[in-house]
């Protein structure tokens, strides 16, 4: 269960940082995460990761997909 929320947090931060507006895939991802019941903590909303694992996932997403968003 914890790993899923680590992943959700990294995905949420990535989509929040890189979405291209309401019609973008990143914005749809934010919506899907919300429908799962995921709610990021205030720290993550302010850019502070909740764990090193979460930060590593985020950095991997940025390196692979950040330029494509």
PDB file with one MODEL, atoms N, CA, C and O in Angstrom:
MODEL        1
ATOM      1  N   UNK A   1       0.827  -1.194   0.000  1.00  0.00           N
ATOM      2  CA  UNK A   1       0.000   0.000   0.000  1.00  0.00           C
ATOM      3  C   UNK A   1       0.866   1.251   0.000  1.00  0.00           C
ATOM      4  O   UNK A   1       0.568   2.207  -0.715  1.00  0.00           O
ATOM      5  N   UNK A   2       1.928   1.258   0.787  1.00  0.00           N
ATOM      6  CA  UNK A   2       2.790   2.430   0.858  1.00  0.00           C
ATOM      7  C   UNK A   2       3.440   2.765  -0.470  1.00  0.00           C
ATOM      8  O   UNK A   2       3.547   3.936  -0.836  1.00  0.00           O
ATOM      9  N   UNK A   3       3.876   1.744  -1.194  1.00  0.00           N
ATOM     10  CA  UNK A   3       4.525   1.990  -2.482  1.00  0.00           C
ATOM     11  C   UNK A   3       3.585   2.674  -3.464  1.00  0.00           C
ATOM     12  O   UNK A   3       4.012   3.521  -4.250  1.00  0.00           O
ATOM     13  N   UNK A   4       2.325   2.313  -3.423  1.00  0.00           N
ATOM     14  CA  UNK A   4       1.359   2.931  -4.322  1.00  0.00           C
ATOM     15  C   UNK A   4       1.267   4.432  -4.038  1.00  0.00           C
ATOM     16  O   UNK A   4       1.212   5.236  -4.969  1.00  0.00           O
ATOM     17  N   UNK A   5       1.250   4.804  -2.779  1.00  0.00           N
ATOM     18  CA  UNK A   5       1.140   6.212  -2.455  1.00  0.00           C
ATOM     19  C   UNK A   5       2.433   6.969  -2.731  1.00  0.00           C
ATOM     20  O   UNK A   5       2.404   8.171  -2.994  1.00  0.00           O
ATOM     21  N   UNK A   6       3.565   6.275  -2.673  1.00  0.00           N
ATOM     22  CA  UNK A   6       4.830   6.885  -3.101  1.00  0.00           C
ATOM     23  C   UNK A   6       4.741   7.212  -4.594  1.00  0.00           C
ATOM     24  O   UNK A   6       5.104   8.304  -5.029  1.00  0.00           O
ATOM     25  N   UNK A   7       4.256   6.251  -5.357  1.00  0.00           N
ATOM     26  CA  UNK A   7       4.092   6.445  -6.796  1.00  0.00           C
ATOM     27  C   UNK A   7       3.071   7.535  -7.086  1.00  0.00           C
ATOM     28  O   UNK A   7       3.323   8.406  -7.919  1.00  0.00           O
ATOM     29  N   UNK A   8       1.942   7.503  -6.426  1.00  0.00           N
ATOM     30  CA  UNK A   8       0.913   8.520  -6.636  1.00  0.00           C
ATOM     31  C   UNK A   8       1.455   9.916  -6.339  1.00  0.00           C
ATOM     32  O   UNK A   8       1.178  10.864  -7.074  1.00  0.00           O
ATOM     33  N   UNK A   9       2.224  10.038  -5.264  1.00  0.00           N
ATOM     34  CA  UNK A   9       2.787  11.341  -4.923  1.00  0.00           C
ATOM     35  C   UNK A   9       3.732  11.853  -5.994  1.00  0.00           C
ATOM     36  O   UNK A   9       3.680  13.025  -6.367  1.00  0.00           O
ATOM     37  N   UNK A  10       4.596  10.975  -6.491  1.00  0.00           N
ATOM     38  CA  UNK A  10       5.528  11.371  -7.550  1.00  0.00           C
ATOM     39  C   UNK A  10       4.778  11.734  -8.826  1.00  0.00           C
ATOM     40  O   UNK A  10       5.106  12.722  -9.483  1.00  0.00           O
ATOM     41  N   UNK A  11       3.774  10.938  -9.178  1.00  0.00           N
ATOM     42  CA  UNK A  11       2.965  11.237 -10.361  1.00  0.00           C
ATOM     43  C   UNK A  11       2.221  12.559 -10.199  1.00  0.00           C
ATOM     44  O   UNK A  11       2.148  13.357 -11.134  1.00  0.00           O
ATOM     45  N   UNK A  12       1.669  12.786  -9.007  1.00  0.00           N
ATOM     46  CA  UNK A  12       0.935  14.025  -8.758  1.00  0.00           C
ATOM     47  C   UNK A  12       1.849  15.236  -8.913  1.00  0.00           C
ATOM     48  O   UNK A  12       1.487  16.212  -9.571  1.00  0.00           O
ATOM     49  N   UNK A  13       3.043  15.172  -8.301  1.00  0.00           N
ATOM     50  CA  UNK A  13       3.980  16.301  -8.380  1.00  0.00           C
ATOM     51  C   UNK A  13       4.408  16.533  -9.820  1.00  0.00           C
ATOM     52  O   UNK A  13       4.477  17.677 -10.270  1.00  0.00           O
ATOM     53  N   UNK A  14       4.698  15.451 -10.551  1.00  0.00           N
ATOM     54  CA  UNK A  14       5.104  15.574 -11.948  1.00  0.00           C
ATOM     55  C   UNK A  14       3.992  16.209 -12.776  1.00  0.00           C
ATOM     56  O   UNK A  14       4.238  17.147 -13.535  1.00  0.00           O
ATOM     57  N   UNK A  15       2.768  15.701 -12.633  1.00  0.00           N
ATOM     58  CA  UNK A  15       1.646  16.240 -13.412  1.00  0.00           C
ATOM     59  C   UNK A  15       1.372  17.692 -13.034  1.00  0.00           C
ATOM     60  O   UNK A  15       1.056  18.508 -13.900  1.00  0.00           O
ATOM     61  N   UNK A  16       1.488  18.019 -11.763  1.00  0.00           N
ATOM     62  CA  UNK A  16       1.264  19.401 -11.321  1.00  0.00           C
ATOM     63  C   UNK A  16       2.320  20.337 -11.905  1.00  0.00           C
ATOM     64  O   UNK A  16       2.012  21.468 -12.279  1.00  0.00           O
ATOM     65  N   UNK A  17       3.555  19.868 -11.983  1.00  0.00           N
ATOM     66  CA  UNK A  17       4.649  20.702 -12.498  1.00  0.00           C
ATOM     67  C   UNK A  17       4.655  20.809 -14.016  1.00  0.00           C
ATOM     68  O   UNK A  17       5.066  21.834 -14.560  1.00  0.00           O
ATOM     69  N   UNK A  18       4.207  19.772 -14.705  1.00  0.00           N
ATOM     70  CA  UNK A  18       4.406  19.708 -16.153  1.00  0.00           C
ATOM     71  C   UNK A  18       3.139  19.638 -16.994  1.00  0.00           C
ATOM     72  O   UNK A  18       3.237  19.500 -18.213  1.00  0.00           O
ATOM     73  N   UNK A  19       1.956  19.728 -16.399  1.00  0.00           N
ATOM     74  CA  UNK A  19       0.763  19.626 -17.246  1.00  0.00           C
ATOM     75  C   UNK A  19       0.666  20.853 -18.156  1.00  0.00           C
ATOM     76  O   UNK A  19       1.173  21.928 -17.838  1.00  0.00           O
ATOM     77  N   UNK A  20       0.017  20.663 -19.270  1.00  0.00           N
ATOM     78  CA  UNK A  20      -0.072  21.719 -20.268  1.00  0.00           C
ATOM     79  C   UNK A  20      -1.460  22.330 -20.376  1.00  0.00           C
ATOM     80  O   UNK A  20      -1.874  22.735 -21.462  1.00  0.00           O
ATOM     81  N   UNK A  21      -2.174  22.401 -19.281  1.00  0.00           N
ATOM     82  CA  UNK A  21      -3.517  22.973 -19.307  1.00  0.00           C
ATOM     83  C   UNK A  21      -4.587  21.912 -19.182  1.00  0.00           C
ATOM     84  O   UNK A  21      -4.290  20.721 -19.101  1.00  0.00           O
ATOM     85  N   UNK A  22      -5.839  22.351 -19.166  1.00  0.00           N
ATOM     86  CA  UNK A  22      -6.949  21.453 -18.883  1.00  0.00           C
ATOM     87  C   UNK A  22      -7.161  20.357 -19.912  1.00  0.00           C
ATOM     88  O   UNK A  22      -7.784  19.344 -19.592  1.00  0.00           O
ATOM     89  N   UNK A  23      -6.678  20.513 -21.108  1.00  0.00           N
ATOM     90  CA  UNK A  23      -6.867  19.462 -22.117  1.00  0.00           C
ATOM     91  C   UNK A  23      -5.650  18.538 -22.226  1.00  0.00           C
ATOM     92  O   UNK A  23      -5.601  17.695 -23.121  1.00  0.00           O
ATOM     93  N   UNK A  24      -4.681  18.683 -21.341  1.00  0.00           N
ATOM     94  CA  UNK A  24      -3.446  17.899 -21.436  1.00  0.00           C
ATOM     95  C   UNK A  24      -3.561  16.551 -20.724  1.00  0.00           C
ATOM     96  O   UNK A  24      -4.443  16.341 -19.891  1.00  0.00           O
ATOM     97  N   UNK A  25      -2.658  15.657 -21.071  1.00  0.00           N
ATOM     98  CA  UNK A  25      -2.595  14.346 -20.408  1.00  0.00           C
ATOM     99  C   UNK A  25      -2.231  14.497 -18.944  1.00  0.00           C
ATOM    100  O   UNK A  25      -2.736  13.754 -18.103  1.00  0.00           O
ATOM    101  N   UNK A  26      -1.363  15.446 -18.624  1.00  0.00           N
ATOM    102  CA  UNK A  26      -0.985  15.675 -17.238  1.00  0.00           C
ATOM    103  C   UNK A  26      -2.162  16.103 -16.385  1.00  0.00           C
ATOM    104  O   UNK A  26      -2.284  15.682 -15.235  1.00  0.00           O
ATOM    105  N   UNK A  27      -3.017  16.926 -16.932  1.00  0.00           N
ATOM    106  CA  UNK A  27      -4.198  17.375 -16.202  1.00  0.00           C
ATOM    107  C   UNK A  27      -5.171  16.211 -15.995  1.00  0.00           C
ATOM    108  O   UNK A  27      -5.786  16.091 -14.936  1.00  0.00           O
ATOM    109  N   UNK A  28      -5.305  15.363 -17.007  1.00  0.00           N
ATOM    110  CA  UNK A  28      -6.153  14.171 -16.868  1.00  0.00           C
ATOM    111  C   UNK A  28      -5.600  13.239 -15.795  1.00  0.00           C
ATOM    112  O   UNK A  28      -6.359  12.616 -15.053  1.00  0.00           O
ATOM    113  N   UNK A  29      -4.276  13.148 -15.718  1.00  0.00           N
ATOM    114  CA  UNK A  29      -3.653  12.323 -14.684  1.00  0.00           C
ATOM    115  C   UNK A  29      -3.981  12.873 -13.289  1.00  0.00           C
ATOM    116  O   UNK A  29      -4.284  12.103 -12.378  1.00  0.00           O
ATOM    117  N   UNK A  30      -3.923  14.182 -13.121  1.00  0.00           N
ATOM    118  CA  UNK A  30      -4.288  14.788 -11.832  1.00  0.00           C
ATOM    119  C   UNK A  30      -5.733  14.431 -11.472  1.00  0.00           C
ATOM    120  O   UNK A  30      -6.033  14.129 -10.316  1.00  0.00           O
ATOM    121  N   UNK A  31      -6.608  14.466 -12.448  1.00  0.00           N
ATOM    122  CA  UNK A  31      -8.009  14.131 -12.218  1.00  0.00           C
ATOM    123  C   UNK A  31      -8.167  12.662 -11.822  1.00  0.00           C
ATOM    124  O   UNK A  31      -8.932  12.342 -10.913  1.00  0.00           O
ATOM    125  N   UNK A  32      -7.461  11.791 -12.488  1.00  0.00           N
ATOM    126  CA  UNK A  32      -7.543  10.356 -12.172  1.00  0.00           C
ATOM    127  C   UNK A  32      -7.030  10.070 -10.771  1.00  0.00           C
ATOM    128  O   UNK A  32      -7.616   9.274 -10.038  1.00  0.00           O
ATOM    129  N   UNK A  33      -5.935  10.721 -10.400  1.00  0.00           N
ATOM    130  CA  UNK A  33      -5.405  10.537  -9.046  1.00  0.00           C
ATOM    131  C   UNK A  33      -6.415  11.009  -8.008  1.00  0.00           C
ATOM    132  O   UNK A  33      -6.579  10.381  -6.961  1.00  0.00           O
ATOM    133  N   UNK A  34      -7.076  12.090  -8.294  1.00  0.00           N
ATOM    134  CA  UNK A  34      -8.099  12.598  -7.387  1.00  0.00           C
ATOM    135  C   UNK A  34      -9.243  11.599  -7.240  1.00  0.00           C
ATOM    136  O   UNK A  34      -9.752  11.393  -6.138  1.00  0.00           O
ATOM    137  N   UNK A  35      -9.646  10.982  -8.342  1.00  0.00           N
ATOM    138  CA  UNK A  35     -10.744  10.004  -8.286  1.00  0.00           C
ATOM    139  C   UNK A  35     -10.373   8.755  -7.495  1.00  0.00           C
ATOM    140  O   UNK A  35     -11.258   8.074  -6.977  1.00  0.00           O
ATOM    141  N   UNK A  36      -9.090   8.443  -7.390  1.00  0.00           N
ATOM    142  CA  UNK A  36      -8.676   7.291  -6.572  1.00  0.00           C
ATOM    143  C   UNK A  36      -8.744   7.617  -5.088  1.00  0.00           C
ATOM    144  O   UNK A  36      -8.630   6.727  -4.245  1.00  0.00           O
ATOM    145  N   UNK A  37      -8.931   8.893  -4.772  1.00  0.00           N
ATOM    146  CA  UNK A  37      -8.948   9.318  -3.377  1.00  0.00           C
ATOM    147  C   UNK A  37      -7.625   9.871  -2.913  1.00  0.00           C
ATOM    148  O   UNK A  37      -7.482  10.247  -1.749  1.00  0.00           O
ATOM    149  N   UNK A  38      -6.646   9.928  -3.813  1.00  0.00           N
ATOM    150  CA  UNK A  38      -5.331  10.448  -3.418  1.00  0.00           C
ATOM    151  C   UNK A  38      -5.412  11.950  -3.177  1.00  0.00           C
ATOM    152  O   UNK A  38      -5.931  12.695  -4.009  1.00  0.00           O
ATOM    153  N   UNK A  39      -4.901  12.383  -2.045  1.00  0.00           N
ATOM    154  CA  UNK A  39      -4.815  13.799  -1.706  1.00  0.00           C
ATOM    155  C   UNK A  39      -3.392  14.066  -1.226  1.00  0.00           C
ATOM    156  O   UNK A  39      -2.988  13.550  -0.184  1.00  0.00           O
ATOM    157  N   UNK A  40      -2.628  14.861  -1.969  1.00  0.00           N
ATOM    158  CA  UNK A  40      -1.241  15.126  -1.565  1.00  0.00           C
ATOM    159  C   UNK A  40      -1.203  15.946  -0.280  1.00  0.00           C
ATOM    160  O   UNK A  40      -2.063  16.793  -0.037  1.00  0.00           O
ATOM    161  N   UNK A  41      -0.199  15.677   0.524  1.00  0.00           N
ATOM    162  CA  UNK A  41       0.003  16.471   1.726  1.00  0.00           C
ATOM    163  C   UNK A  41       0.473  17.874   1.377  1.00  0.00           C
ATOM    164  O   UNK A  41       0.894  18.136   0.251  1.00  0.00           O
ATOM    165  N   UNK A  42       0.398  18.761   2.340  1.00  0.00           N
ATOM    166  CA  UNK A  42       0.786  20.152   2.110  1.00  0.00           C
ATOM    167  C   UNK A  42       2.263  20.253   1.707  1.00  0.00           C
ATOM    168  O   UNK A  42       2.624  21.093   0.883  1.00  0.00           O
ATOM    169  N   UNK A  43       3.101  19.410   2.278  1.00  0.00           N
ATOM    170  CA  UNK A  43       4.519  19.433   1.922  1.00  0.00           C
ATOM    171  C   UNK A  43       4.738  19.139   0.452  1.00  0.00           C
ATOM    172  O   UNK A  43       5.498  19.837  -0.219  1.00  0.00           O
ATOM    173  N   UNK A  44       4.077  18.114  -0.050  1.00  0.00           N
ATOM    174  CA  UNK A  44       4.215  17.754  -1.461  1.00  0.00           C
ATOM    175  C   UNK A  44       3.645  18.854  -2.346  1.00  0.00           C
ATOM    176  O   UNK A  44       4.199  19.151  -3.405  1.00  0.00           O
ATOM    177  N   UNK A  45       2.549  19.454  -1.922  1.00  0.00           N
ATOM    178  CA  UNK A  45       1.966  20.554  -2.682  1.00  0.00           C
ATOM    179  C   UNK A  45       2.942  21.726  -2.787  1.00  0.00           C
ATOM    180  O   UNK A  45       2.924  22.472  -3.766  1.00  0.00           O
ATOM    181  N   UNK A  46       3.784  21.879  -1.780  1.00  0.00           N
ATOM    182  CA  UNK A  46       4.761  22.967  -1.777  1.00  0.00           C
ATOM    183  C   UNK A  46       6.109  22.547  -2.360  1.00  0.00           C
ATOM    184  O   UNK A  46       7.066  23.321  -2.335  1.00  0.00           O
ATOM    185  N   UNK A  47       6.186  21.321  -2.884  1.00  0.00           N
ATOM    186  CA  UNK A  47       7.396  20.874  -3.556  1.00  0.00           C
ATOM    187  C   UNK A  47       8.344  20.051  -2.709  1.00  0.00           C
ATOM    188  O   UNK A  47       9.435  19.709  -3.166  1.00  0.00           O
ATOM    189  N   UNK A  48       7.955  19.722  -1.483  1.00  0.00           N
ATOM    190  CA  UNK A  48       8.804  18.887  -0.619  1.00  0.00           C
ATOM    191  C   UNK A  48       8.321  17.443  -0.708  1.00  0.00           C
ATOM    192  O   UNK A  48       7.164  17.145  -0.415  1.00  0.00           O
ATOM    193  N   UNK A  49       9.211  16.566  -1.109  1.00  0.00           N
ATOM    194  CA  UNK A  49       8.845  15.162  -1.250  1.00  0.00           C
ATOM    195  C   UNK A  49       8.737  14.507   0.115  1.00  0.00           C
ATOM    196  O   UNK A  49       9.412  14.899   1.066  1.00  0.00           O
ATOM    197  N   UNK A  50       7.881  13.508   0.193  1.00  0.00           N
ATOM    198  CA  UNK A  50       7.626  12.823   1.453  1.00  0.00           C
ATOM    199  C   UNK A  50       8.651  11.729   1.729  1.00  0.00           C
ATOM    200  O   UNK A  50       8.745  11.239   2.854  1.00  0.00           O
ATOM    201  N   UNK A  51       9.417  11.344   0.717  1.00  0.00           N
ATOM    202  CA  UNK A  51      10.452  10.326   0.891  1.00  0.00           C
ATOM    203  C   UNK A  51      11.470  10.437  -0.239  1.00  0.00           C
ATOM    204  O   UNK A  51      11.223  11.070  -1.266  1.00  0.00           O
ATOM    205  N   UNK A  52      12.590   9.821  -0.025  1.00  0.00           N
ATOM    206  CA  UNK A  52      13.623   9.769  -1.059  1.00  0.00           C
ATOM    207  C   UNK A  52      13.127   8.961  -2.260  1.00  0.00           C
ATOM    208  O   UNK A  52      13.408   9.312  -3.406  1.00  0.00           O
ATOM    209  N   UNK A  53      12.397   7.888  -1.998  1.00  0.00           N
ATOM    210  CA  UNK A  53      11.854   7.044  -3.063  1.00  0.00           C
ATOM    211  C   UNK A  53      10.912   7.853  -3.958  1.00  0.00           C
ATOM    212  O   UNK A  53      10.966   7.742  -5.183  1.00  0.00           O
ATOM    213  N   UNK A  54      10.067   8.648  -3.355  1.00  0.00           N
ATOM    214  CA  UNK A  54       9.144   9.495  -4.106  1.00  0.00           C
ATOM    215  C   UNK A  54       9.905  10.494  -4.972  1.00  0.00           C
ATOM    216  O   UNK A  54       9.560  10.703  -6.135  1.00  0.00           O
ATOM    217  N   UNK A  55      10.931  11.107  -4.408  1.00  0.00           N
ATOM    218  CA  UNK A  55      11.753  12.052  -5.171  1.00  0.00           C
ATOM    219  C   UNK A  55      12.447  11.354  -6.330  1.00  0.00           C
ATOM    220  O   UNK A  55      12.538  11.917  -7.421  1.00  0.00           O
ATOM    221  N   UNK A  56      12.939  10.136  -6.113  1.00  0.00           N
ATOM    222  CA  UNK A  56      13.615   9.386  -7.182  1.00  0.00           C
ATOM    223  C   UNK A  56      12.662   9.063  -8.332  1.00  0.00           C
ATOM    224  O   UNK A  56      13.037   9.168  -9.499  1.00  0.00           O
ATOM    225  N   UNK A  57      11.437   8.671  -8.005  1.00  0.00           N
ATOM    226  CA  UNK A  57      10.445   8.398  -9.048  1.00  0.00           C
ATOM    227  C   UNK A  57      10.163   9.667  -9.839  1.00  0.00           C
ATOM    228  O   UNK A  57      10.112   9.640 -11.069  1.00  0.00           O
ATOM    229  N   UNK A  58       9.981  10.777  -9.130  1.00  0.00           N
ATOM    230  CA  UNK A  58       9.730  12.072  -9.776  1.00  0.00           C
ATOM    231  C   UNK A  58      10.872  12.423 -10.740  1.00  0.00           C
ATOM    232  O   UNK A  58      10.627  12.812 -11.882  1.00  0.00           O
ATOM    233  N   UNK A  59      12.098  12.285 -10.280  1.00  0.00           N
ATOM    234  CA  UNK A  59      13.248  12.620 -11.125  1.00  0.00           C
ATOM    235  C   UNK A  59      13.318  11.727 -12.351  1.00  0.00           C
ATOM    236  O   UNK A  59      13.706  12.181 -13.427  1.00  0.00           O
ATOM    237  N   UNK A  60      12.948  10.466 -12.200  1.00  0.00           N
ATOM    238  CA  UNK A  60      12.902   9.559 -13.346  1.00  0.00           C
ATOM    239  C   UNK A  60      11.832  10.012 -14.345  1.00  0.00           C
ATOM    240  O   UNK A  60      12.072  10.020 -15.552  1.00  0.00           O
ATOM    241  N   UNK A  61      10.671  10.383 -13.849  1.00  0.00           N
ATOM    242  CA  UNK A  61       9.607  10.885 -14.728  1.00  0.00           C
ATOM    243  C   UNK A  61      10.052  12.139 -15.473  1.00  0.00           C
ATOM    244  O   UNK A  61       9.799  12.271 -16.670  1.00  0.00           O
ATOM    245  N   UNK A  62      10.705  13.052 -14.781  1.00  0.00           N
ATOM    246  CA  UNK A  62      11.176  14.284 -15.413  1.00  0.00           C
ATOM    247  C   UNK A  62      12.204  13.964 -16.490  1.00  0.00           C
ATOM    248  O   UNK A  62      12.149  14.516 -17.589  1.00  0.00           O
ATOM    249  N   UNK A  63      13.132  13.084 -16.180  1.00  0.00           N
ATOM    250  CA  UNK A  63      14.185  12.763 -17.159  1.00  0.00           C
ATOM    251  C   UNK A  63      13.618  12.084 -18.400  1.00  0.00           C
ATOM    252  O   UNK A  63      14.107  12.301 -19.508  1.00  0.00           O
ATOM    253  N   UNK A  64      12.586  11.261 -18.214  1.00  0.00           N
ATOM    254  CA  UNK A  64      12.027  10.538 -19.357  1.00  0.00           C
ATOM    255  C   UNK A  64      10.962  11.305 -20.103  1.00  0.00           C
ATOM    256  O   UNK A  64      10.874  11.209 -21.327  1.00  0.00           O
ATOM    257  N   UNK A  65      10.137  12.076 -19.378  1.00  0.00           N
ATOM    258  CA  UNK A  65       8.953  12.668 -19.993  1.00  0.00           C
ATOM    259  C   UNK A  65       8.850  14.183 -19.861  1.00  0.00           C
ATOM    260  O   UNK A  65       7.969  14.790 -20.471  1.00  0.00           O
ATOM    261  N   UNK A  66       9.715  14.798 -19.090  1.00  0.00           N
ATOM    262  CA  UNK A  66       9.593  16.234 -18.837  1.00  0.00           C
ATOM    263  C   UNK A  66       9.657  17.085 -20.080  1.00  0.00           C
ATOM    264  O   UNK A  66       8.954  18.091 -20.172  1.00  0.00           O
ATOM    265  N   UNK A  67      10.471  16.715 -21.028  1.00  0.00           N
ATOM    266  CA  UNK A  67      10.604  17.511 -22.244  1.00  0.00           C
ATOM    267  C   UNK A  67       9.453  17.276 -23.221  1.00  0.00           C
ATOM    268  O   UNK A  67       9.241  18.071 -24.137  1.00  0.00           O
ATOM    269  N   UNK A  68       8.701  16.170 -23.022  1.00  0.00           N
ATOM    270  CA  UNK A  68       7.605  15.819 -23.930  1.00  0.00           C
ATOM    271  C   UNK A  68       6.270  16.416 -23.509  1.00  0.00           C
ATOM    272  O   UNK A  68       5.280  16.296 -24.231  1.00  0.00           O
ATOM    273  N   UNK A  69       6.239  17.049 -22.361  1.00  0.00           N
ATOM    274  CA  UNK A  69       4.960  17.555 -21.842  1.00  0.00           C
ATOM    275  C   UNK A  69       4.729  18.960 -22.304  1.00  0.00           C
ATOM    276  O   UNK A  69       3.706  19.559 -21.971  1.00  0.00           O
TER     277      UNK A  69
ENDMDL
END
